């Protein structure tokens, strides 16, 4: 039987992302469908954040993928140092998502997490919830102890599949 990790906050969910993808997502948009009253994770996707001009088409594609799954809800996460880029991507997905309930929609950078309101906005005065990235999260410790290998970046993961010279 596999171990179950329980996330209590969105910081916990973000800290667990490396266990879902095998690497630490950066400058990415993540969508995770949920099922049931305990909001168990279902289908998940990650996309490199596009340039702002390309967010309308990317948002359409992401929303279409998320809507293809019989989910009770969805968690949306924009991970970026460029907040304008993160916000543009989030708003594009929210505009195209349709009637699927949004459990949470957040923007995160290396140090903070901000929650979007139902209109896709973050209050200007919101300082965000602080993230402690100096420690390894409980989700990662649990996953590695169970035998999962997690790479520090997608590039490190990609190198594992490069042909040998």
N, C-alpha and C positions, 0 to 999 in steps of 0.2 A: 504494500500500500504506500502511495506517495505521501509525502508530508504536505500539510496544508499551511499556507502562510496567510495570515489575516492582516489586512491593511486597515488601519483605523482612520488615517488621514490621507489627503492627497499627496502629502510629502512621502508617506509610506508607499503609495502607489508609484510615484515617480522613482523612488529609490529601488523599487522592485523591477523596473523596466529592463535592466540588463538580464534578468532571469527569463524574461519573456522573449527576448530577441537574441541572446547569446553574446551581446556586446552592449556597451553603454551608448545609447542614442544621444547624439548631439545635433543641434541645428536641424531638428526633425519635427514632423507632425505625427502624432500617434493617435489611433482610434482603437478602442477596446469595447466590444459588445459585452453586455452582461445578461445573465439569466437568473431568474428566480428571486425569492425574497432575500437571499444572502448575497445577491449580485455577484455570482461566480463569473469569472472571466470566460469569455468565449472567443470568437474570432477577433484577431487583432492585426493591425497593419501599421507600418511605419514608412514614411516618405521623407526624403531629404526636402527641406523647405525650399520651395522654388522662389525665384525673384518675384517681387510684388506684382509685376505685370502678368505673371503666369498663374497667380493664385486662383482666378476664376475657373479656369479649366481644371486645375488640380483639385479644387474644392468639389467640383462636379463629380470627378472620378472617385475621390475618397468617399463622398456621400453615397454614391451608387454602390460601391463595395460594401459599405456598412449596412445599407438598406437591404442587401441580398440575403442577409442572415435573419432568421426568425428570433430576434433579440427583444428582450424586455426594456433595454435601455443601452446607452452608450456613454463612455467616458472619453473626452477629447482633451488632448494635451499638446500645446505648442511649446516646444523646447527651443529657445533661441536667445542669443545675446542681443539680437536686433529685434526690439519689441514691436516696431512697426511691421516688420515682416511676419512676426508671430501673430499679431492681431489681424493682419490681412488674411492670412491663411485660416485662422479660426473663424472669422466672419464669413469667408467663402464657404466653408464646410457647413456652418450653421444655416446659412441661406439656402443650401441645397439638401439638407438632411430630411426635410419633410416632417412627418409626425412622430418619428422615433423619440421617446423621452430622453433628454440629456440628463444623466445622473450628475455629471460634473464636467465643466469646461474650464481649463486652467492654462495659464501661461507660466512657464518657469525658465529661469536662467540658472546660472551656477550657484546663486546664493539665495534666491527668493522664489516663492510661488504666489501667484495672484489668481483669484477666481473671477471669471467673467459673470456678469449678471445675465438675466434671461434675454436681454437685448444684445448681448455680445460685447458689452463694455466693461472696462475696469475703472473704478473710481480713481480720479487723479490723485487724491490724497491717500490712497491705499498703499501702505508701506510693504505689503506682502508678508506672507509667512516665511520666516527664515528657515533655510535648509543648512544642515551641518554636513558638508561634503568631505570633511576631514576623516570621518569614521566610515567603516564599511557597514552597510545596512544589514539588518537581521535577515532580510530576504536573500541577499547574496551569500551570506555565511551559510544559511540553511541549504541553498541550492548547491554550493560548492561542496559542502559536506556530503550531500547526496550524490556527488559525482559529476555535476554539470560543470563544463568549462565555460568561462565567461571572459571575453576579450575586452580590452579597454576601449577599443574603437572598432568601427566597421572596417576600417583599413587594415587593422591587425587581423581581423577575421578573414578578410579577403586574401591576405598574404598566405594563409594556410592552404589555399586552393590554387596558388600560382604554380605553373609547371616548373619542374626542376630543370636547371640548365645542364 
